[in-house]
């Protein structure tokens, strides 16, 4: 799924490669191939493809990955499914400003 874009430069994903032990978990669980292995450590190859689902951070036992899961497009999509909406509703405003679990206003995902 690499190459998909939602919003550029707004992802909360942080990666500290110095804490990476090379366990490969982030590369296995990321649905958008944000991480890849280079040598014996993971590298962040496509940060803007991150949907902030949180799978990488939950599976990194070494604290190399931080992300505010549930604030981006993934949250907007999942919440729309639960509401039975056919269109994605990302909330009233940008998640970073409003604190809402959405990535912006009006079907941005």
MODELLER restraints for C-alpha pairs under 7 A, 6 or more apart:
rsr = mdl.restraints
at = mdl.atoms
rsr.add(forms.Gaussian(group=physical.xy_distance, feature=features.Distance(at['CA:1:A'], at['CA:32:A']), mean=5.08, stdev=0.5))
rsr.add(forms.Gaussian(group=physical.xy_distance, feature=features.Distance(at['CA:1:A'], at['CA:33:A']), mean=6.97, stdev=0.5))
rsr.add(forms.Gaussian(group=physical.xy_distance, feature=features.Distance(at['CA:2:A'], at['CA:32:A']), mean=5.38, stdev=0.5))
rsr.add(forms.Gaussian(group=physical.xy_distance, feature=features.Distance(at['CA:2:A'], at['CA:33:A']), mean=5.88, stdev=0.5))
rsr.add(forms.Gaussian(group=physical.xy_distance, feature=features.Distance(at['CA:2:A'], at['CA:49:A']), mean=6.73, stdev=0.5))
rsr.add(forms.Gaussian(group=physical.xy_distance, feature=features.Distance(at['CA:3:A'], at['CA:49:A']), mean=6.66, stdev=0.5))
rsr.add(forms.Gaussian(group=physical.xy_distance, feature=features.Distance(at['CA:4:A'], at['CA:49:A']), mean=5.84, stdev=0.5))
rsr.add(forms.Gaussian(group=physical.xy_distance, feature=features.Distance(at['CA:5:A'], at['CA:48:A']), mean=6.61, stdev=0.5))
rsr.add(forms.Gaussian(group=physical.xy_distance, feature=features.Distance(at['CA:5:A'], at['CA:49:A']), mean=5.74, stdev=0.5))
rsr.add(forms.Gaussian(group=physical.xy_distance, feature=features.Distance(at['CA:6:A'], at['CA:109:A']), mean=5.81, stdev=0.5))
rsr.add(forms.Gaussian(group=physical.xy_distance, feature=features.Distance(at['CA:8:A'], at['CA:48:A']), mean=5.84, stdev=0.5))
rsr.add(forms.Gaussian(group=physical.xy_distance, feature=features.Distance(at['CA:9:A'], at['CA:48:A']), mean=6.33, stdev=0.5))
rsr.add(forms.Gaussian(group=physical.xy_distance, feature=features.Distance(at['CA:11:A'], at['CA:48:A']), mean=6.49, stdev=0.5))
rsr.add(forms.Gaussian(group=physical.xy_distance, feature=features.Distance(at['CA:11:A'], at['CA:50:A']), mean=6.82, stdev=0.5))
rsr.add(forms.Gaussian(group=physical.xy_distance, feature=features.Distance(at['CA:12:A'], at['CA:67:A']), mean=5.31, stdev=0.5))
rsr.add(forms.Gaussian(group=physical.xy_distance, feature=features.Distance(at['CA:12:A'], at['CA:68:A']), mean=5.88, stdev=0.5))
rsr.add(forms.Gaussian(group=physical.xy_distance, feature=features.Distance(at['CA:13:A'], at['CA:66:A']), mean=5.83, stdev=0.5))
rsr.add(forms.Gaussian(group=physical.xy_distance, feature=features.Distance(at['CA:13:A'], at['CA:67:A']), mean=4.41, stdev=0.5))
rsr.add(forms.Gaussian(group=physical.xy_distance, feature=features.Distance(at['CA:14:A'], at['CA:65:A']), mean=5.76, stdev=0.5))
rsr.add(forms.Gaussian(group=physical.xy_distance, feature=features.Distance(at['CA:14:A'], at['CA:66:A']), mean=5.06, stdev=0.5))
rsr.add(forms.Gaussian(group=physical.xy_distance, feature=features.Distance(at['CA:14:A'], at['CA:67:A']), mean=6.21, stdev=0.5))
rsr.add(forms.Gaussian(group=physical.xy_distance, feature=features.Distance(at['CA:15:A'], at['CA:64:A']), mean=5.61, stdev=0.5))
rsr.add(forms.Gaussian(group=physical.xy_distance, feature=features.Distance(at['CA:15:A'], at['CA:65:A']), mean=4.69, stdev=0.5))
rsr.add(forms.Gaussian(group=physical.xy_distance, feature=features.Distance(at['CA:15:A'], at['CA:66:A']), mean=6.53, stdev=0.5))
rsr.add(forms.Gaussian(group=physical.xy_distance, feature=features.Distance(at['CA:16:A'], at['CA:64:A']), mean=4.83, stdev=0.5))
rsr.add(forms.Gaussian(group=physical.xy_distance, feature=features.Distance(at['CA:16:A'], at['CA:65:A']), mean=6.46, stdev=0.5))
rsr.add(forms.Gaussian(group=physical.xy_distance, feature=features.Distance(at['CA:17:A'], at['CA:64:A']), mean=6.41, stdev=0.5))
rsr.add(forms.Gaussian(group=physical.xy_distance, feature=features.Distance(at['CA:19:A'], at['CA:62:A']), mean=6.34, stdev=0.5))
rsr.add(forms.Gaussian(group=physical.xy_distance, feature=features.Distance(at['CA:19:A'], at['CA:63:A']), mean=6.74, stdev=0.5))
rsr.add(forms.Gaussian(group=physical.xy_distance, feature=features.Distance(at['CA:19:A'], at['CA:64:A']), mean=4.94, stdev=0.5))
rsr.add(forms.Gaussian(group=physical.xy_distance, feature=features.Distance(at['CA:20:A'], at['CA:41:A']), mean=6.10, stdev=0.5))
rsr.add(forms.Gaussian(group=physical.xy_distance, feature=features.Distance(at['CA:20:A'], at['CA:42:A']), mean=6.72, stdev=0.5))
rsr.add(forms.Gaussian(group=physical.xy_distance, feature=features.Distance(at['CA:20:A'], at['CA:62:A']), mean=6.82, stdev=0.5))
rsr.add(forms.Gaussian(group=physical.xy_distance, feature=features.Distance(at['CA:20:A'], at['CA:64:A']), mean=5.63, stdev=0.5))
rsr.add(forms.Gaussian(group=physical.xy_distance, feature=features.Distance(at['CA:21:A'], at['CA:41:A']), mean=6.33, stdev=0.5))
rsr.add(forms.Gaussian(group=physical.xy_distance, feature=features.Distance(at['CA:22:A'], at['CA:40:A']), mean=5.32, stdev=0.5))
rsr.add(forms.Gaussian(group=physical.xy_distance, feature=features.Distance(at['CA:22:A'], at['CA:41:A']), mean=4.33, stdev=0.5))
rsr.add(forms.Gaussian(group=physical.xy_distance, feature=features.Distance(at['CA:22:A'], at['CA:42:A']), mean=6.05, stdev=0.5))
rsr.add(forms.Gaussian(group=physical.xy_distance, feature=features.Distance(at['CA:24:A'], at['CA:42:A']), mean=6.83, stdev=0.5))
rsr.add(forms.Gaussian(group=physical.xy_distance, feature=features.Distance(at['CA:25:A'], at['CA:59:A']), mean=6.17, stdev=0.5))
rsr.add(forms.Gaussian(group=physical.xy_distance, feature=features.Distance(at['CA:25:A'], at['CA:60:A']), mean=6.64, stdev=0.5))
rsr.add(forms.Gaussian(group=physical.xy_distance, feature=features.Distance(at['CA:26:A'], at['CA:35:A']), mean=6.46, stdev=0.5))
rsr.add(forms.Gaussian(group=physical.xy_distance, feature=features.Distance(at['CA:26:A'], at['CA:56:A']), mean=4.62, stdev=0.5))
rsr.add(forms.Gaussian(group=physical.xy_distance, feature=features.Distance(at['CA:26:A'], at['CA:59:A']), mean=6.79, stdev=0.5))
rsr.add(forms.Gaussian(group=physical.xy_distance, feature=features.Distance(at['CA:26:A'], at['CA:60:A']), mean=6.82, stdev=0.5))
rsr.add(forms.Gaussian(group=physical.xy_distance, feature=features.Distance(at['CA:27:A'], at['CA:33:A']), mean=6.57, stdev=0.5))
rsr.add(forms.Gaussian(group=physical.xy_distance, feature=features.Distance(at['CA:27:A'], at['CA:35:A']), mean=5.27, stdev=0.5))
rsr.add(forms.Gaussian(group=physical.xy_distance, feature=features.Distance(at['CA:27:A'], at['CA:36:A']), mean=5.69, stdev=0.5))
rsr.add(forms.Gaussian(group=physical.xy_distance, feature=features.Distance(at['CA:29:A'], at['CA:55:A']), mean=6.10, stdev=0.5))
rsr.add(forms.Gaussian(group=physical.xy_distance, feature=features.Distance(at['CA:29:A'], at['CA:56:A']), mean=6.22, stdev=0.5))
rsr.add(forms.Gaussian(group=physical.xy_distance, feature=features.Distance(at['CA:30:A'], at['CA:55:A']), mean=6.44, stdev=0.5))
rsr.add(forms.Gaussian(group=physical.xy_distance, feature=features.Distance(at['CA:30:A'], at['CA:56:A']), mean=6.10, stdev=0.5))
rsr.add(forms.Gaussian(group=physical.xy_distance, feature=features.Distance(at['CA:32:A'], at['CA:49:A']), mean=6.22, stdev=0.5))
rsr.add(forms.Gaussian(group=physical.xy_distance, feature=features.Distance(at['CA:32:A'], at['CA:50:A']), mean=6.57, stdev=0.5))
rsr.add(forms.Gaussian(group=physical.xy_distance, feature=features.Distance(at['CA:34:A'], at['CA:44:A']), mean=6.04, stdev=0.5))
rsr.add(forms.Gaussian(group=physical.xy_distance, feature=features.Distance(at['CA:34:A'], at['CA:45:A']), mean=5.63, stdev=0.5))
rsr.add(forms.Gaussian(group=physical.xy_distance, feature=features.Distance(at['CA:34:A'], at['CA:46:A']), mean=4.73, stdev=0.5))
rsr.add(forms.Gaussian(group=physical.xy_distance, feature=features.Distance(at['CA:34:A'], at['CA:47:A']), mean=5.83, stdev=0.5))
rsr.add(forms.Gaussian(group=physical.xy_distance, feature=features.Distance(at['CA:34:A'], at['CA:49:A']), mean=6.24, stdev=0.5))
rsr.add(forms.Gaussian(group=physical.xy_distance, feature=features.Distance(at['CA:34:A'], at['CA:50:A']), mean=6.19, stdev=0.5))
rsr.add(forms.Gaussian(group=physical.xy_distance, feature=features.Distance(at['CA:35:A'], at['CA:42:A']), mean=6.29, stdev=0.5))
rsr.add(forms.Gaussian(group=physical.xy_distance, feature=features.Distance(at['CA:35:A'], at['CA:43:A']), mean=5.57, stdev=0.5))
rsr.add(forms.Gaussian(group=physical.xy_distance, feature=features.Distance(at['CA:35:A'], at['CA:44:A']), mean=4.71, stdev=0.5))
rsr.add(forms.Gaussian(group=physical.xy_distance, feature=features.Distance(at['CA:35:A'], at['CA:45:A']), mean=5.52, stdev=0.5))
rsr.add(forms.Gaussian(group=physical.xy_distance, feature=features.Distance(at['CA:36:A'], at['CA:42:A']), mean=5.49, stdev=0.5))
rsr.add(forms.Gaussian(group=physical.xy_distance, feature=features.Distance(at['CA:36:A'], at['CA:43:A']), mean=5.47, stdev=0.5))
rsr.add(forms.Gaussian(group=physical.xy_distance, feature=features.Distance(at['CA:36:A'], at['CA:44:A']), mean=6.69, stdev=0.5))
rsr.add(forms.Gaussian(group=physical.xy_distance, feature=features.Distance(at['CA:36:A'], at['CA:45:A']), mean=6.56, stdev=0.5))
rsr.add(forms.Gaussian(group=physical.xy_distance, feature=features.Distance(at['CA:37:A'], at['CA:43:A']), mean=6.01, stdev=0.5))
rsr.add(forms.Gaussian(group=physical.xy_distance, feature=features.Distance(at['CA:51:A'], at['CA:72:A']), mean=6.10, stdev=0.5))
rsr.add(forms.Gaussian(group=physical.xy_distance, feature=features.Distance(at['CA:51:A'], at['CA:73:A']), mean=5.69, stdev=0.5))
rsr.add(forms.Gaussian(group=physical.xy_distance, feature=features.Distance(at['CA:51:A'], at['CA:74:A']), mean=5.29, stdev=0.5))
rsr.add(forms.Gaussian(group=physical.xy_distance, feature=features.Distance(at['CA:52:A'], at['CA:67:A']), mean=6.51, stdev=0.5))
rsr.add(forms.Gaussian(group=physical.xy_distance, feature=features.Distance(at['CA:52:A'], at['CA:68:A']), mean=6.63, stdev=0.5))
rsr.add(forms.Gaussian(group=physical.xy_distance, feature=features.Distance(at['CA:52:A'], at['CA:69:A']), mean=4.98, stdev=0.5))
rsr.add(forms.Gaussian(group=physical.xy_distance, feature=features.Distance(at['CA:52:A'], at['CA:70:A']), mean=6.27, stdev=0.5))
rsr.add(forms.Gaussian(group=physical.xy_distance, feature=features.Distance(at['CA:52:A'], at['CA:71:A']), mean=6.81, stdev=0.5))
rsr.add(forms.Gaussian(group=physical.xy_distance, feature=features.Distance(at['CA:52:A'], at['CA:72:A']), mean=5.69, stdev=0.5))
rsr.add(forms.Gaussian(group=physical.xy_distance, feature=features.Distance(at['CA:52:A'], at['CA:74:A']), mean=6.31, stdev=0.5))
rsr.add(forms.Gaussian(group=physical.xy_distance, feature=features.Distance(at['CA:53:A'], at['CA:69:A']), mean=5.17, stdev=0.5))
rsr.add(forms.Gaussian(group=physical.xy_distance, feature=features.Distance(at['CA:53:A'], at['CA:70:A']), mean=6.05, stdev=0.5))
rsr.add(forms.Gaussian(group=physical.xy_distance, feature=features.Distance(at['CA:53:A'], at['CA:74:A']), mean=5.82, stdev=0.5))
rsr.add(forms.Gaussian(group=physical.xy_distance, feature=features.Distance(at['CA:54:A'], at['CA:67:A']), mean=6.22, stdev=0.5))
rsr.add(forms.Gaussian(group=physical.xy_distance, feature=features.Distance(at['CA:54:A'], at['CA:69:A']), mean=4.61, stdev=0.5))
rsr.add(forms.Gaussian(group=physical.xy_distance, feature=features.Distance(at['CA:56:A'], at['CA:65:A']), mean=6.91, stdev=0.5))
rsr.add(forms.Gaussian(group=physical.xy_distance, feature=features.Distance(at['CA:57:A'], at['CA:65:A']), mean=5.00, stdev=0.5))
rsr.add(forms.Gaussian(group=physical.xy_distance, feature=features.Distance(at['CA:57:A'], at['CA:66:A']), mean=5.65, stdev=0.5))
rsr.add(forms.Gaussian(group=physical.xy_distance, feature=features.Distance(at['CA:57:A'], at['CA:67:A']), mean=6.59, stdev=0.5))
rsr.add(forms.Gaussian(group=physical.xy_distance, feature=features.Distance(at['CA:70:A'], at['CA:101:A']), mean=6.14, stdev=0.5))
rsr.add(forms.Gaussian(group=physical.xy_distance, feature=features.Distance(at['CA:71:A'], at['CA:95:A']), mean=6.05, stdev=0.5))
rsr.add(forms.Gaussian(group=physical.xy_distance, feature=features.Distance(at['CA:71:A'], at['CA:101:A']), mean=4.43, stdev=0.5))
rsr.add(forms.Gaussian(group=physical.xy_distance, feature=features.Distance(at['CA:71:A'], at['CA:102:A']), mean=5.53, stdev=0.5))
rsr.add(forms.Gaussian(group=physical.xy_distance, feature=features.Distance(at['CA:71:A'], at['CA:103:A']), mean=6.64, stdev=0.5))
rsr.add(forms.Gaussian(group=physical.xy_distance, feature=features.Distance(at['CA:72:A'], at['CA:101:A']), mean=6.64, stdev=0.5))
rsr.add(forms.Gaussian(group=physical.xy_distance, feature=features.Distance(at['CA:72:A'], at['CA:102:A']), mean=5.36, stdev=0.5))
rsr.add(forms.Gaussian(group=physical.xy_distance, feature=features.Distance(at['CA:72:A'], at['CA:103:A']), mean=4.66, stdev=0.5))
rsr.add(forms.Gaussian(group=physical.xy_distance, feature=features.Distance(at['CA:73:A'], at['CA:90:A']), mean=6.92, stdev=0.5))
rsr.add(forms.Gaussian(group=physical.xy_distance, feature=features.Distance(at['CA:73:A'], at['CA:102:A']), mean=6.33, stdev=0.5))
rsr.add(forms.Gaussian(group=physical.xy_distance, feature=features.Distance(at['CA:73:A'], at['CA:103:A']), mean=5.44, stdev=0.5))
rsr.add(forms.Gaussian(group=physical.xy_distance, feature=features.Distance(at['CA:73:A'], at['CA:109:A']), mean=5.70, stdev=0.5))
rsr.add(forms.Gaussian(group=physical.xy_distance, feature=features.Distance(at['CA:75:A'], at['CA:101:A']), mean=6.06, stdev=0.5))
rsr.add(forms.Gaussian(group=physical.xy_distance, feature=features.Distance(at['CA:75:A'], at['CA:102:A']), mean=6.24, stdev=0.5))
rsr.add(forms.Gaussian(group=physical.xy_distance, feature=features.Distance(at['CA:76:A'], at['CA:88:A']), mean=6.33, stdev=0.5))
rsr.add(forms.Gaussian(group=physical.xy_distance, feature=features.Distance(at['CA:76:A'], at['CA:89:A']), mean=5.96, stdev=0.5))
rsr.add(forms.Gaussian(group=physical.xy_distance, feature=features.Distance(at['CA:76:A'], at['CA:90:A']), mean=4.64, stdev=0.5))
rsr.add(forms.Gaussian(group=physical.xy_distance, feature=features.Distance(at['CA:76:A'], at['CA:101:A']), mean=6.71, stdev=0.5))
rsr.add(forms.Gaussian(group=physical.xy_distance, feature=features.Distance(at['CA:76:A'], at['CA:102:A']), mean=5.09, stdev=0.5))
rsr.add(forms.Gaussian(group=physical.xy_distance, feature=features.Distance(at['CA:76:A'], at['CA:103:A']), mean=6.94, stdev=0.5))
rsr.add(forms.Gaussian(group=physical.xy_distance, feature=features.Distance(at['CA:77:A'], at['CA:88:A']), mean=5.60, stdev=0.5))
rsr.add(forms.Gaussian(group=physical.xy_distance, feature=features.Distance(at['CA:80:A'], at['CA:88:A']), mean=5.50, stdev=0.5))
rsr.add(forms.Gaussian(group=physical.xy_distance, feature=features.Distance(at['CA:80:A'], at['CA:89:A']), mean=6.15, stdev=0.5))
rsr.add(forms.Gaussian(group=physical.xy_distance, feature=features.Distance(at['CA:87:A'], at['CA:107:A']), mean=6.78, stdev=0.5))
rsr.add(forms.Gaussian(group=physical.xy_distance, feature=features.Distance(at['CA:88:A'], at['CA:107:A']), mean=5.11, stdev=0.5))
rsr.add(forms.Gaussian(group=physical.xy_distance, feature=features.Distance(at['CA:88:A'], at['CA:109:A']), mean=6.78, stdev=0.5))
rsr.add(forms.Gaussian(group=physical.xy_distance, feature=features.Distance(at['CA:89:A'], at['CA:106:A']), mean=5.80, stdev=0.5))
rsr.add(forms.Gaussian(group=physical.xy_distance, feature=features.Distance(at['CA:89:A'], at['CA:107:A']), mean=5.16, stdev=0.5))
rsr.add(forms.Gaussian(group=physical.xy_distance, feature=features.Distance(at['CA:90:A'], at['CA:102:A']), mean=4.26, stdev=0.5))
rsr.add(forms.Gaussian(group=physical.xy_distance, feature=features.Distance(at['CA:90:A'], at['CA:103:A']), mean=5.34, stdev=0.5))
rsr.add(forms.Gaussian(group=physical.xy_distance, feature=features.Distance(at['CA:90:A'], at['CA:104:A']), mean=5.51, stdev=0.5))
rsr.add(forms.Gaussian(group=physical.xy_distance, feature=features.Distance(at['CA:90:A'], at['CA:105:A']), mean=5.58, stdev=0.5))
rsr.add(forms.Gaussian(group=physical.xy_distance, feature=features.Distance(at['CA:90:A'], at['CA:106:A']), mean=6.09, stdev=0.5))
rsr.add(forms.Gaussian(group=physical.xy_distance, feature=features.Distance(at['CA:90:A'], at['CA:107:A']), mean=5.89, stdev=0.5))
rsr.add(forms.Gaussian(group=physical.xy_distance, feature=features.Distance(at['CA:90:A'], at['CA:108:A']), mean=6.54, stdev=0.5))
rsr.add(forms.Gaussian(group=physical.xy_distance, feature=features.Distance(at['CA:91:A'], at['CA:100:A']), mean=6.60, stdev=0.5))
rsr.add(forms.Gaussian(group=physical.xy_distance, feature=features.Distance(at['CA:91:A'], at['CA:101:A']), mean=6.91, stdev=0.5))
rsr.add(forms.Gaussian(group=physical.xy_distance, feature=features.Distance(at['CA:91:A'], at['CA:102:A']), mean=4.84, stdev=0.5))
rsr.add(forms.Gaussian(group=physical.xy_distance, feature=features.Distance(at['CA:91:A'], at['CA:103:A']), mean=6.97, stdev=0.5))
rsr.add(forms.Gaussian(group=physical.xy_distance, feature=features.Distance(at['CA:91:A'], at['CA:104:A']), mean=6.08, stdev=0.5))
rsr.add(forms.Gaussian(group=physical.xy_distance, feature=features.Distance(at['CA:91:A'], at['CA:105:A']), mean=5.42, stdev=0.5))
rsr.add(forms.Gaussian(group=physical.xy_distance, feature=features.Distance(at['CA:91:A'], at['CA:106:A']), mean=6.97, stdev=0.5))
rsr.add(forms.Gaussian(group=physical.xy_distance, feature=features.Distance(at['CA:92:A'], at['CA:104:A']), mean=6.49, stdev=0.5))
rsr.add(forms.Gaussian(group=physical.xy_distance, feature=features.Distance(at['CA:92:A'], at['CA:105:A']), mean=4.94, stdev=0.5))
rsr.add(forms.Gaussian(group=physical.xy_distance, feature=features.Distance(at['CA:93:A'], at['CA:104:A']), mean=4.54, stdev=0.5))
rsr.add(forms.Gaussian(group=physical.xy_distance, feature=features.Distance(at['CA:93:A'], at['CA:105:A']), mean=4.99, stdev=0.5))
rsr.add(forms.Gaussian(group=physical.xy_distance, feature=features.Distance(at['CA:94:A'], at['CA:102:A']), mean=6.70, stdev=0.5))
rsr.add(forms.Gaussian(group=physical.xy_distance, feature=features.Distance(at['CA:94:A'], at['CA:103:A']), mean=5.27, stdev=0.5))
rsr.add(forms.Gaussian(group=physical.xy_distance, feature=features.Distance(at['CA:94:A'], at['CA:104:A']), mean=4.07, stdev=0.5))
rsr.add(forms.Gaussian(group=physical.xy_distance, feature=features.Distance(at['CA:94:A'], at['CA:105:A']), mean=6.88, stdev=0.5))
rsr.add(forms.Gaussian(group=physical.xy_distance, feature=features.Distance(at['CA:95:A'], at['CA:101:A']), mean=6.00, stdev=0.5))
rsr.add(forms.Gaussian(group=physical.xy_distance, feature=features.Distance(at['CA:95:A'], at['CA:102:A']), mean=5.37, stdev=0.5))
rsr.add(forms.Gaussian(group=physical.xy_distance, feature=features.Distance(at['CA:95:A'], at['CA:103:A']), mean=5.35, stdev=0.5))
rsr.add(forms.Gaussian(group=physical.xy_distance, feature=features.Distance(at['CA:95:A'], at['CA:104:A']), mean=6.48, stdev=0.5))
